[in-house]
Amino acid sequence: MPFSPPLALLQIRFADLISFNKPIPLMVLLLLLAFSILSWTIIFSKWGQLKKARALNVSFLRAFRKASTLESMAIAGEQFRDAPAAYVFGFGYEEVARQVKQGGRLRNKTAIERLLQVGISEEMSILEKRLNLLATSATVCPFIGLFGTVVGIIDAFNQLTTAGAASLRAVGPGIAHALFATALGLFAAIPAAIFYNHFGHVLKEIGARLDDFSLEFMNLTEKSFEE
């Protein structure tokens, strides 16, 4: 015998789920929708930003490893100015140029290393910007959905009390509100959690590449300005 869903559930339309007569469920749904839109906006923008950063890093590092001196790399690196490694290079090169201008040689290698680390820290802060909003969405949205579920169940019991009998037609709308809030909460939270972890892995990789680049920078610096 084929399964046929109860008539009460068939009569529940999407418009019924967004009822202006029930402000709390409506507020929950709108809040979850806002979190979902915000999360996907950040996901798409961050995806493009990190993809571009990785590609530019590869090109810049390839050029850097072919350079014989810092001066030649500073000139050639203008075309890769948006690369994270180029940003770090600028911090180190300015300090090297300052020391050489003052004394004709490198006087404080530790200062150069520290400035390279400052450059790495600042660049990583730029790349990590707005990722905390993804973490917030992944953490908060399930609880907002759960709140909507609780409100929907309470509404279902109230409808059941009013009907005076155990009728699916009476409790159906409240159950639908509850399940829809849960589904929307998961729809907002799951992608945010997945891409937050993915972007975290990509940023960890970029950070490791920048740390390695700082060592390469010091090697080329010492080679260019041997005492």
Secondary structure, DSSP 8 states (H G I E B T S, - for coil): ------HHHHT--HHHHS-TT-HHHHHHHHHHHHHHHHHHHHHHHHHHHHHHHHHHHHHHHHHHHH-SSHHHHHHHGGGGTTSHHHHHHHHHHHHHHHHHHHHSS---HHHHHHHHHHHHHHHHHHHTTTHHHHHHHHHHHHHHHHHHHHHHHHHHHHHHHHHTS--HHHHHHHHHHHHHHHHHHHHHHHHHHHHHHHHHHHHHHHHHHHHHHHHHHHHHHHHHT--
